[in-house]
Amino acid sequence: MEELVICCMDRRLNDFLENKYGGAFVLRNAGANVAPLMPMIKQIVRENGIDTITLVTHDDCGAMGKAFAVIKKGAEATDELKDELINQFKTVDFETKGQLEEKNTELQLGALKKEFPNITVQAKPVKMSDIKVPEDNKEHKMLVLSPGKPEYDRIFKGLDLMPSQCYMVQASINNAMPDMELAVNDLHAKEVFFVVSDKDNPRDVKRDADTASLKLTRLGAEVKRYDTRTVRKSFA
């Protein structure tokens, strides 16, 4: 079975994802939001013979908390975040954040089933109370990786970080800038690492880091690169 997992970027899911879906191809963004990822999903399915797509959402979701606050309480959000994530819920009937989280799973699953009627599409929502997440009081970070297998452990060890410290985006920067801004603005990730792995072109990663830095540094974040091939950190 060749499996594609579409998962939320939440830091508390890192160990769970690597342990349960370590052999799968992984895409991650805020809320496991399918729409901005769809061109990449189609390419991955086509090029990798994917026969199963698994959607991993969860309760106590920061992205859904942001959407709830904007729609129900009038909180502010960038136009990009509204267009990418929030506006899809404006016509959805919900009263609580928990209901919104359930509706999110339904919406994303429906979009995937409509686009891929001939392969298995399933949702596997996670209850945070069912997984063990170590307590930490450390500053949270964001890591930006290419889509692929969730080989996180060596990255965390190389950066001397706990898995539960790190929000993880695995997507093209063209689709992920609002997710990174959400992590910096609302989830208080003040360092953003662009990770170079064996399959990446370092020049492409540097270009993406430089592009992101133009926006994220204005929000108070520090953008860096981390090269897993040379175990070297550098400022973007």
N, C-alpha and C positions, 0 to 999 in steps of 0.2 A: 504494500500500500504506500503510495506517495501522497503525503498529507501536507496541506497548507494550513497554518494556524494564523488567524487574525485576532490579535489580543490587545487589550488596553496597555498603555505604557506604565501603569501604576508600579511603583517601586516594590510593593509588597508581593508582587506576582513573580519576581525574578527566579527565586529558587524553585517555586512550584512549576514554572514553565520549563525550566531547564531539566528538571527531574522527570516530568510527565511527558513532555513533548520534545525531548532532546534530539530526536531523529527527524523532526519535521522542519519544513521551511516556514519561517516566521516573519510576519509583518506586524508592526506595533505602532499605534498612535493613541491620541487621547480618546478614550471611550470605545476603542475598537470600531472606529467610524469608517464605514466602507466606502462612501462616495468618493472622497479624494484619493483613495487607494485603488479604485477600480481599474484604471489603465494598467497599473502594475500587477494587479491580481490577474487580469486577463493574460498578460505576458508570462507570468510565472506558471499559470495553469497550462498554457500552450507549450512552453519550452521545457517543462519538467514532468509532463505526464501526470499531473495531479489528478487523483481520483476521489479525494476527500478534502473538503474544506471545513475546518472547525472554527467556530466563533467563540472566543473566550471573553466574556464580560464578567462583571462582578458587582457586588453591593458596596456601599460606602465609597462610591466612585467620585473622585474630585472633578472630573470632566462633567459628569451629570450634575454635580453640585453647582458648578458654574452655570450650566444651562438653566437649571432651576432658579438660581438667583436672578439671572437676567430676565427670564420670562415671567416669573411670579413676583419678583421683588423690585424689578427695575434697576438691577445692578448694571454697571457699565461693562462693555466688552468691545474689542476692536471690530471693525467691519469685517475683517478677514475671518476672525473666529466666528462671528455670526453667520457668515456665508458658508463656512466649511462645516460647522458643527451645530450651532444653536438653532438656526432658522427652520431646520427640518422638524423640530418639535413644536412649532408655533400652532399647528393645527391638530396636535395630538391632545387627547383628553387625559389629564392627570391632575392630581391634587397634592401629592406628596413626592418627595425625592425618590422614595422607594418605587413608587408607581412609574416615575419617569425612567428609572433604571430598567424596569421590566419592559416598558415600551421601547426603549433603546434596543434591547435584545431582539424584540419582535421586528423592528424596522430594519436593522442590519441583516438579520436572518432572511427576511423577505426579499431584500434587495439581492442577496447572494443567490437565493433559490430562483429568482426570476432570471438572473443573468446566466446561471449554470444549471439548467434543468436536467442535464444528463449525467451529472456526477453527484455523489453524496454530499449534502450540505447539512451540517448539524450545529447546534448551539450547546455549549457546555459552561453555563454560568457558574461562577465560583462564589461561595459564601466565605467571606474573610474569616469568620469564626471557625471555619473548618480547616484552615491551613495555619501552620506555625510560622509566625513572623517574629524574629527576635526584636526585643525592644531596643531602640536606639535614640539617643538625644543628640546625634551628630547632624551637621549641616547637610542638607540634601543636595544632590548633584543631578545633572542630566547627561546621559550618554547618547550619542547619535551614531548608529551603526547601519551598515548596509543590510538589506533583507537577507536572511539566511538562517542557518541553524543557530539556536540560542546557546552559543558557546561562551557564556558569560564569565565563568569561574576564573579563567586565567586573566581576564581583563580586570576583574575586581581585585585579584591578588596583585597584579602589576601596579595598579593605582592605589593599593592599600586602602580599599574601600569595602564596606559591608554591602552585600547585595541589597539589603533593605534601605540603603541610602540613595539608590540611583533610579531615577525615572529613565526609561529606555524607549527611544524612538528607533524603529527599524523601518525606514521608508526613505524615499527620495526627498531631498530638501525642498524641492519644488512643491511637494505636498505636505510638508511638515512644519513650515515656519509658524503657523498659528499654534500648533501643538507646543513648540518650544517656547513661544511667548507666554502661553498659558502656564507652563511649568515655572517660568521665571517670575511672572507677575503674581500668580495666584497660589502656586505650590512652593514658592520661595527657594527654587533651585538657583544658586548664585554662581555656580561653575558649570560650564557646558563643555563636555569633551567630545570632539569628533574623532572617532576611532578608525585607524587604518589597519585593516586585516590583510591576510595573505592575498585575498582575491581583489583587493581594492587598488586603484591607481592613486598613488599618494598625491599627485597633482590635482586630481579631481576632488579629493577630500580637502586639500588646502583651499581650493577655490570655494567649495561649499562652506568651509569654516570662515573664510574671509567674508563671504556674502552674509552669513548669519551674524557675524560680528558687528556689521554695520547697524543692525537693529538691536541685537541683544545687549551690547555694551551700553546703549542709551537707556536700557531698562535696569542697569546696575549689575549685569552678569559679566563674568570673565569667560572668554571663549578660548579654548586650548585644543591642541591636537595630541593624540596619544597613538603612537605607532607600535602595534603589538609585535612587529617583526624585529624591531631593534630595541624594544622596551625603552622608548624615549618619549618624554613629554616635551612639548614646546608650546609657546604662545602662538596663536594664529596670527 
